[in-house]
Amino acid sequence: MVNTQASFNKKTILITGGAGFIGSNLAFYFQEHYPDSKIIIFDCFRSEATFSNGNLQSFGHYKNLIGFTGDIICGNINNPEDLALLSETKFDYIFHQAAISDTRVYDQEIVMKTNVNSFYWFLEKAKNDNATLIYASSAATYGSTPSPQKIGFENPENPYGYSKYAMDQIATKYSDQYPDMKIVGLKFFNVYGPGEYFKDKTSSMVIQLGHQILNGYAPRLFEGSDKILRDFIYIEDVVQANIRACESTNNGVYNVGTGKPRSFQDIVDILQKELRCDYGTEYFKNPYTGYQMHTQADISLSEQNFNFKPEISLEEGIKKYIPYIREMLNVPLN
Ligand SMILES: NC(=O)c1ccc[n+]([C@@H]2O[C@H](COP(=O)([O-])OP(=O)(O)OC[C@H]3O[C@@H](n4cnc5c(N)ncnc54)[C@H](O)[C@@H]3O)[C@@H](O)[C@H]2O)c1
């Protein structure tokens, strides 16, 4: 349990995107540690609609919520009538995770409408309810700026990254205009851990490579993957960041990573060690231009303002993750 002053017992907590990866982990965290809290999930779940890239338009899945005993509202953040279902409830905390989380959706209109327009509604709701608002921003706001990525040096390179960048700017304006509000944005780096399976092709490489290995194949990596480094962060540390952010001394946007970048080759090596097999690695040419070669969160501000301290190394995270990776092998996605 995260050691914090905040008690969420008897508080009313809204988690948008609660049927997704990070949102469902937050929901179970509160359910387990604050049994007297009232938790409400708002998520559109998955329809069968896809974007032009072939991926589903939303990844929320009921299977992420089996065992969750709080309230669930199925609704779309783009639909005012659905949002009105939240109007009657006064929230103490809002964790806003719902978004098009797929970084490869290039339809700018739908990404901006979903991620940005709806944000105004949640900011207004937080203002009226006097609620603490913690929302998901992203490391994608940095594009391929050099490491370490630092707040204030963003340069998004896709519509998704831009939508989160726009959210950060809107949140900053609200903080300036309404200094009594508590608004914290968290720029998650590469999150991995239980709950992400239903993100399918957009899930982390940790589970995708794990499943290749469990299916008896050599894991497939881009050539030069020992030199492609990312800041991978385990879901428990991301939950910790959300909890601690509620006590941030200052509003603002903060990085949530480990600050310790690791290579894709490291992931494969750790997975094969944990799964006790060695299929080697199959390399293929990286088809992407403008591919990020190195990410590393500068987490000094997160440490300073809300005592964020990532605790789980890649080795420990993968070890904790293995049972879920095994459990989800060949589970149908629908
Ligand atoms: N997982 C990561 O590595 C990562 C990194 C950076 C930022 N983020 C951000 O964190 C948040 C959570 O990400 P995640 O990994 O859990 O993704 P996810 O796709 O599993 O969760 C997003 C949830 O939002 C829901 N949703 C999507 N569109 C919606 C709509 N129009 N109305 C209502 N609900 C809708 C989905 O059904 C899903 O349950 C997102 O905002 C994402 O952009 C995630």
The ligand as an ORCA input file, in Angstrom:
! r2SCAN-3c Opt
* xyz 0 1
  N      -0.395      2.480    -20.954
  C       0.538      3.380    -21.238
  O       1.716      3.026    -21.454
  C       0.207      4.848    -21.304
  C       1.247      5.748    -21.558
  C       0.955      7.111    -21.606
  C      -0.334      7.554    -21.384
  N      -1.341      6.663    -21.175
  C      -2.700      7.205    -20.967
  O      -3.235      6.647    -19.782
  C      -4.649      6.477    -19.917
  C      -5.012      5.037    -19.662
  O      -4.344      4.237    -20.626
  P      -4.460      2.677    -20.674
  O      -3.138      2.138    -21.017
  O      -5.155      2.189    -19.475
  O      -5.373      2.514    -21.981
  P      -6.741      1.760    -22.183
  O      -7.077      1.920    -23.629
  O      -6.680      0.396    -21.612
  O      -7.749      2.627    -21.294
  C      -8.505      3.696    -21.792
  C      -9.953      3.442    -21.442
  O     -10.728      4.528    -21.921
  C     -11.895      4.027    -22.492
  N     -12.364      4.947    -23.511
  C     -11.794      5.194    -24.722
  N     -12.536      6.067    -25.401
  C     -13.579      6.382    -24.607
  C     -14.719      7.223    -24.770
  N     -14.911      7.902    -25.898
  N     -15.620      7.313    -23.769
  C     -15.445      6.601    -22.625
  N     -14.399      5.774    -22.415
  C     -13.484      5.673    -23.401
  C     -11.528      2.681    -23.074
  O     -12.670      1.839    -23.228
  C     -10.522      2.171    -22.081
  O     -11.140      1.374    -21.103
  C      -5.012      6.958    -21.310
  O      -5.446      8.289    -21.214
  C      -3.697      6.873    -22.055
  O      -3.639      7.774    -23.132
  C      -1.101      5.321    -21.121
*
